[in-house]
Amino acid sequence: MGYRTYTCPIARSCGGCEWLAVPYPIQLDRKQAAMEELFSEIVEADGAVLERIAGMDEPLAFRHKAATPFAPGGRGGKRVRSGFYEKGTHRIVACDACLVEKDGLRALLSDVGRIAQKLGISAYNEDAHTGHLRHAIVRAGYATDDVLLTIVTREQQLPRAEQLVDALVEEHPELTGIVQNINDKRTNAMLGRQCRTLWGSPTMHDKLLGCTFAITSTSFYQTNPAQTEVLYRLALEGAAPEAGQRILDAYCGCGTIGICAAAQADGVEVVGVERDAGGVSMARGNASANGVEDRVHIERADATVWMTRASRDGQRFDTVILDPPRAGSTPEFINACTALAPARVVYVSCNPVTQVRDLALFRERGYRVERISPVDMFPHTKHVETVVLMSRKDT
């Protein structure tokens, strides 16, 4: 029996799904081989188990977040163009539908541009730093029907905003909220700091592992929630929460992993550390919504500074969970983490290359790698996420 492959009319110009023409089982084999090569020294030295990559049953329509840039087109720049940036450029490739996005998301984004053009709302010109519409981002629930649209503008004043909102709500009754985000900087960053609600609710809700989470336009939340549940199950297996244990969730964001850990086992105390004020507020609200606010304590602080102080104060944790950005962690963070002397460290990574670099420092400080679990969060790309379980050698 032959392998199934997928086709997309803009695959070459978009470049987002660079392995789309590669049969999915072969994609997984390639990723597994890459992880075996990357972690080979650690596996040999520590006797670690490298598990088989966790793939998807059907690698389609898995992204529950979609985005588009806007740019002026046509004579006088009055057209509002949308789609994807061509790989390595800021040239926009038009797109009517995307195989890896949840059905309907791309149509909604396209309609933002179409309706804006009809109303005479201008697209952002990044060279001149003029125009109104910069981006649109839509998030859709995995276990709920919530759909939150964020329209990013160059300035607070959005001409004919009410007509734009009315038209979008009429054509897309699935919407539950529309938010305007203001980004007035000359930057490639998509979002600015300020948001205001144009219609409906400024937050959406979703569920992971039975826990409910409120998410805002600026919250970090994984784009592939089906595989996020796989990722979190592996992290919680490593953390092995039991009554009486203390777990530290560093880089906690809106609290997802820590709250799931607290919900899994009564009597577990979780401390989450997050330096962003918005993330702290969301995490505390999410803990309350899931009935674990008495056992999940969210601290607003830099994780490295907080852990350094906590170790000096004699605090101890059974497990530390960290999920840093793509750049990985830092030597200072790792020093502060190991000073707490947790029995286990669960390191979730979206960049195994920087993770391997960081694991070397953990191992120098008395930890051994027990298990490496790759997860395919982004089919049709080279990206792999990994969950690594470490234990202190003297435990």
GUGUMI-612012 format. One line per 8 residues: for each residue z, x, y of C-alpha. Coordinates in nm, 4 decimals, padded with zeros to 6 digits. Layout:
<pts>
Z X Y  ...
</pts>
This chain:
<pts>
00.0000 00.0000 00.0000  -00.0987 00.1391 00.3414  00.1369 00.1798 00.6333  00.1256 -00.0658 00.9221  00.0486 00.0686 01.2689  00.0508 -00.0943 01.6117  -00.2060 -00.0907 01.8898  -00.1678 -00.1283 02.2654
-00.4546 -00.1351 02.5199  -00.2707 00.0921 02.7660  -00.1017 00.3243 02.5157  -00.2934 00.6335 02.6287  -00.2543 00.5799 03.0018  00.1061 00.4557 02.9892  00.2391 00.7184 02.7510  00.5701 00.5406 02.7038
00.5177 00.4937 02.3288  00.3765 00.8352 02.2443  00.4060 00.7799 01.8672  00.2784 00.4220 01.8589  -00.0161 00.5153 01.6346  00.2169 00.6884 01.3873  00.3362 00.4585 01.1046  00.7031 00.3816 01.1565
00.8275 00.5299 00.8246  00.6577 00.8556 00.9199  00.8192 00.8431 01.2645  01.1589 00.8214 01.0958  01.0719 01.1088 00.8612  00.9729 01.3240 01.1586  01.2950 01.2457 01.3426  01.5007 01.3169 01.0334
01.3292 01.6530 00.9902  01.3907 01.7376 01.3563  01.7617 01.6591 01.3201  01.7870 01.8628 00.9988  01.6388 02.1628 01.1775  01.8492 02.1169 01.4920  02.1824 02.0788 01.3103  02.1093 02.3152 01.0194
02.3515 02.5901 01.1236  02.6346 02.3435 01.1805  02.5695 02.1697 00.8495  02.5786 02.5015 00.6659  02.8804 02.6445 00.8485  03.1009 02.3339 00.8483  02.9758 02.1598 00.5355  02.8917 01.8603 00.7525
02.7081 01.5598 00.6126  02.3836 01.4791 00.7930  02.3095 01.1161 00.7200  01.9694 00.9507 00.6985  01.8505 00.8201 01.0336  01.9230 00.4510 01.0895  01.5909 00.2865 01.1759  01.4876 -00.0689 01.2587
01.3470 -00.3269 01.0177  01.0794 -00.4233 01.2716  01.0321 -00.1847 01.5671  00.8945 -00.4447 01.8082  01.0376 -00.6388 02.1064  01.3629 -00.4413 02.0879  01.4027 -00.3584 02.4566  01.6126 -00.6192 02.6360
01.5697 -00.4439 02.9690  01.2353 -00.4001 03.1444  01.1355 -00.2669 03.4848  00.8350 -00.2239 03.7089  00.7621 -00.0244 04.0225  00.5596 -00.1894 04.2986  00.2924 -00.0238 04.5092  00.0392 -00.1432 04.7668
-00.3256 -00.1780 04.6643  -00.6573 -00.3100 04.7904  -00.7869 -00.3050 05.1460  -00.5061 -00.2722 05.3939  -00.2546 -00.2343 05.1111  -00.1951 -00.6084 05.0931  -00.2092 -00.6285 04.7141  00.1159 -00.5864 04.5231
00.0525 -00.3756 04.2152  00.2945 -00.3599 03.9227  00.3164 -00.2220 03.5688  00.4188 00.1242 03.4471  00.3868 00.4683 03.5975  00.1285 00.6705 03.4105  00.3056 00.9508 03.2277  00.3775 01.2419 03.4596
00.2459 01.0624 03.7687  00.3257 00.7848 04.0129  -00.0035 00.6076 03.9459  00.0609 00.2517 03.8330  -00.0946 00.1248 03.5106  -00.1180 -00.2553 03.5049  00.0462 -00.4245 03.2066  00.0379 -00.7892 03.0984
00.2585 -00.7555 02.7897  00.4522 -00.4781 02.6153  00.5052 -00.4497 02.2399  00.8532 -00.2996 02.2666  00.9938 -00.5406 02.5257  01.1539 -00.8753 02.4514  00.8959 -01.1519 02.4848  00.8588 -01.2873 02.8369
01.0153 -01.0010 03.0303  00.6892 -00.8385 03.1368  00.5442 -01.1745 03.2462  00.8470 -01.2318 03.4680  00.8123 -00.8893 03.6302  00.4408 -00.9448 03.6895  00.5144 -01.2802 03.8499  00.7504 -01.1175 04.0993
00.4575 -00.9123 04.2296  00.2073 -01.1969 04.2115  00.4286 -01.4408 04.4022  00.5299 -01.1744 04.6555  00.1634 -01.0997 04.7251  00.0922 -01.4701 04.7725  00.3790 -01.4926 05.0235  00.2684 -01.1813 05.2093
00.5694 -00.9706 05.1077  00.4579 -00.6079 05.1133  00.4994 -00.3497 04.8382  00.6787 -00.0234 04.9040  00.4645 00.2745 05.0050  00.6588 00.5780 04.8851  00.4557 00.8245 05.0938  00.5051 00.6416 05.4241
00.8468 00.4951 05.3311  00.7309 00.1509 05.4453  00.7032 -00.1909 05.2849  00.9605 -00.4100 05.1149  00.9406 -00.4355 04.7338  01.0278 -00.1163 04.5458  01.1113 -00.2260 04.1896  01.2079 -00.5217 03.9775
01.4368 -00.4970 03.6750  01.5146 -00.7709 03.4254  01.7883 -00.7749 03.1628  01.8048 -01.0354 02.8877  02.0920 -01.1115 02.6542  02.0755 -01.0179 02.2868  02.3286 -01.2724 02.1634  02.3097 -01.4983 02.4710
02.0348 -01.6669 02.6720  02.1282 -01.4985 03.0006  01.8462 -01.3419 03.2046  01.9306 -01.1397 03.5164  01.6550 -01.0311 03.7563  01.7128 -00.7550 04.0107  01.4672 -00.7119 04.2977  01.4968 -00.3705 04.4642
01.3982 -00.3552 04.8312  01.3772 -00.0821 05.0939  01.5927 -00.2681 05.3434  01.8353 -00.5582 05.3537  01.5921 -00.7936 05.5237  01.3543 -00.9415 05.2648  01.0952 -01.1663 05.4293  01.0502 -01.5113 05.2728
01.3206 -01.4343 05.0195  01.4068 -01.8022 04.9786  01.0471 -01.8974 04.8956  01.0208 -01.6076 04.6517  01.3381 -01.7134 04.4735  01.2402 -02.0809 04.4642  00.9011 -01.9991 04.3117  01.0497 -01.7637 04.0513
01.3161 -02.0134 03.9442  01.0573 -02.2910 03.9174  00.8234 -02.0805 03.7020  01.0991 -01.9147 03.4976  01.3751 -02.1635 03.4160  01.5211 -01.9055 03.1754  01.6595 -01.7131 03.4746  02.0356 -01.7293 03.5206
02.0637 -01.4985 03.8214  01.8591 -01.3132 04.0842  02.0087 -01.0183 04.2705  01.8704 -00.8077 04.5538  01.9495 -00.4374 04.5399  01.8925 -00.2311 04.8548  01.7668 00.1257 04.8162  01.6805 00.2750 05.1553
01.6593 00.6379 05.0385  01.3517 00.8510 04.9831  01.4282 00.9032 04.6171  01.2973 00.8531 04.2660  01.6231 00.6789 04.1764  01.5504 00.3139 04.1101  01.8703 00.1525 04.2355  02.0735 00.1808 04.5525
02.4446 00.1127 04.5920  02.4386 -00.2247 04.7672  02.3657 -00.5598 04.5982  02.3656 -00.9193 04.7144  02.3141 -01.2356 04.5152  02.0023 -01.4344 04.6009  02.0479 -01.7107 04.3420  02.2641 -01.7975 04.0429
02.5104 -01.5542 03.8912  02.5225 -01.1826 03.9834  02.6312 -01.1005 03.6282  02.4934 -01.1694 03.2845  02.6825 -01.1782 02.9564  02.6030 -01.0412 02.6154  02.7854 -00.9804 02.2867  02.8201 -00.6669 02.0776
03.0164 -00.6579 01.7523  03.1699 -00.9932 01.8372  03.2930 -00.8869 02.1826  03.1613 -01.0398 02.5053  03.0611 -00.8217 02.7982  02.9764 -00.9038 03.1583  02.6993 -00.6827 03.2956  02.5835 -00.6410 03.6550
02.2587 -00.5084 03.7981  02.4049 -00.1585 03.8221  02.6048 -00.1507 03.4941  02.5071 00.0943 03.2242  02.4185 -00.1070 02.9164  02.2003 00.0051 02.6267  01.8462 -00.1340 02.6301  01.8226 -00.1797 02.2515
02.1267 -00.3937 02.1642  02.0384 -00.4349 01.7959  02.0578 -00.0587 01.7434  02.3516 -00.0338 01.9824  02.5521 -00.2332 01.7291  02.4502 00.0213 01.4630  02.5506 00.3062 01.6953  02.8879 00.1504 01.7776
02.9664 00.0740 01.4130  02.9142 00.4408 01.3322  03.1317 00.5459 01.6266  03.4091 00.3088 01.5198  03.3861 00.4281 01.1586  03.4522 00.7768 01.2910  03.7341 00.6633 01.5189  03.8905 00.4665 01.2302
04.1210 00.2617 01.4571  04.4519 00.1603 01.2991  04.7702 00.0019 01.4312  04.9819 00.2476 01.6255  04.6955 00.4795 01.7177  04.5884 00.5802 02.0679  04.2180 00.6161 02.1468  04.0726 00.7677 02.4629
03.7324 00.6354 02.5709  03.5986 00.8930 02.8151  03.2915 00.8033 03.0234  03.3871 00.4433 02.9428  03.1485 00.2618 03.1806  03.2022 -00.1131 03.1499  03.4278 -00.0528 02.8494  03.2036 -00.1431 02.5567
03.3064 00.1078 02.2885  03.6770 00.1079 02.3707  03.7012 -00.2707 02.3834  03.5230 -00.2997 02.0482  03.7727 -00.0498 01.9032  04.0690 -00.2483 02.0332  03.9234 -00.5739 01.9040  03.8669 -00.4244 01.5589
04.2316 -00.3392 01.4888  04.5514 -00.4964 01.6223  04.8069 -00.2516 01.7515  04.5523 00.0051 01.8733  04.5983 00.1285 02.2305  04.2852 00.2305 02.4201  04.2684 00.4195 02.7475  03.9292 00.4152 02.9181
03.8464 00.6569 03.1990  03.5686 00.5825 03.4483  03.5205 00.7176 03.8001  03.2838 00.4488 03.9311  03.4792 00.1692 04.1004  03.2301 -00.0959 03.9909  03.2472 00.0200 03.6307  03.6280 00.0148 03.6391
03.6299 -00.3429 03.7698  03.3825 -00.4546 03.5030  03.5729 -00.2780 03.2242  03.9016 -00.4402 03.3236  03.7368 -00.7797 03.3429  03.5732 -00.7294 03.0035  03.9034 -00.6295 02.8469  04.0609 -00.9488 02.9805
03.7679 -01.1635 02.8661  03.8127 -01.0332 02.5109  04.1885 -01.0815 02.5090  04.2758 -00.7125 02.4756  04.3856 -00.6394 02.8330  04.7391 -00.5600 02.7093  04.6019 -00.2805 02.4867  04.3050 -00.1521 02.6899
04.4028 00.0354 03.0057  04.1231 00.1451 03.2390  04.1867 00.4414 03.4675  03.9692 00.5166 03.7688  03.9336 00.8936 03.7653  03.7145 01.1853 03.6731  03.7590 01.2212 03.2970  03.8091 01.5990 03.3076
04.0739 01.5795 03.5795  04.2481 01.2889 03.4081  04.2602 01.4602 03.0669  04.3891 01.7843 03.2190  04.6739 01.5960 03.3834  04.7416 01.3908 03.0701  04.7749 01.7008 02.8496  05.0165 01.8583 03.0988
05.2216 01.5376 03.0894  05.2410 01.5602 02.7105  05.0173 01.2634 02.6332  04.8519 01.2647 02.2923  04.5604 01.0716 02.1432  04.4560 01.0285 01.7837  04.0876 01.0025 01.8764  03.8738 01.0834 02.1792
03.5353 00.9091 02.2089  03.2796 01.0509 02.4510  02.9324 00.9245 02.5376  02.8059 01.1501 02.8192  02.4708 01.1339 03.0037  02.1619 01.3220 02.8850  02.2823 01.6476 03.0426  02.5706 01.6421 02.7973
02.9303 01.7340 02.8625  03.0743 02.0412 03.0366  03.2933 02.3350 02.9270  03.5657 02.2018 03.1576  03.5570 01.8598 02.9915  03.5654 02.0131 02.6440  03.8612 02.2356 02.7388  04.0498 01.9341 02.8749
03.9614 01.7245 02.5699  04.0739 01.9817 02.3166  04.3955 02.0443 02.5151  04.4917 01.6880 02.4213  04.4623 01.7990 02.0538  04.3195 01.4729 01.9142  04.2886 01.4628 01.5358  03.9321 01.3322 01.5722
03.6564 01.3495 01.8326  03.3621 01.1088 01.8184  03.0698 01.2378 02.0240  02.7915 00.9854 02.0925  02.4817 01.1473 02.2393  02.1408 01.0432 02.3713  02.0334 01.4090 02.3727  02.1078 01.5975 02.0473
01.9935 01.9274 02.2018  02.2711 01.9298 02.4628  02.5061 01.7878 02.2004  02.4509 02.0901 01.9731  02.5291 02.3163 02.2693  02.8551 02.1270 02.3297  02.9504 02.1208 01.9615  02.9587 02.5007 01.9640
03.2378 02.4889 02.2221  03.4328 02.2253 02.0296  03.4046 02.4377 01.7152  03.5271 02.7479 01.9021  03.8318 02.5454 02.0032  03.9363 02.4528 01.6522  03.7189 02.1554 01.5494  03.4800 02.1193 01.2576
03.1894 01.8789 01.2318  03.2308 01.6335 00.9462  02.9443 01.3869 00.9884  02.6208 01.3603 01.1888  02.4617 01.0144 01.2044  02.1204 00.9851 01.3740  02.0126 00.6450 01.5108  01.6623 00.5451 01.6180
01.7265 00.3661 01.9473  01.3715 00.4120 02.0771  01.1019 00.3675 01.8121  00.7561 00.5088 01.8914  00.9106 00.7950 02.0921  01.0584 01.1333 01.9978  01.4065 01.0325 02.1145  01.7012 01.0206 01.8747
02.0639 00.9259 01.9406  02.3405 01.0765 01.7310  02.7036 01.0051 01.6488  02.8980 01.3144 01.5496  03.2464 01.2989 01.3980  03.4671 01.6058 01.4393  03.8184 01.6722 01.3116  04.0774 01.9280 01.4138
04.0955 02.2030 01.1538  04.4742 02.2009 01.1271  04.4974 01.8289 01.0449
</pts>
